[in-house]
């Protein structure tokens, strides 16, 4: 009986591990080092003139785990009109994003969440 319980528990751990690994390979997990392809692009903002940006946002993103996570968030933000991922730090798990007039907090949060990450805190100030 005990052996059966131990085997069941081990099988459950193996199943969970395989499922997690498959998500990682598909690029669906928070840490996107797998085959998602997003880590190979380097999307630049369409406007790199800092004087055209009215606001600076500081965002805490706790699930930044690796350089690929940084690249995925940067690409998502820079791919939006009116947003520039000025600096994203894996060490501090924060993003410094410049915003043009008319970009609101929900647009920024949605962009980061659609990339697969959690926004823990958001603060925005005029430049």
Buried (B, 14 or more C-beta within 10 A) or exposed (E): EEEEEEEEEEEEEEEEEEEEEEBBEEBEBBBBBBEBEBBEEEBEBEBEEEEEBBBBBBBBBEBBBBEBBBBBBBBBBBBBEBBBBBEBEBEEBBBBBBBBEEBEBEEBBBBBEEBBBEBEEBEBEEE
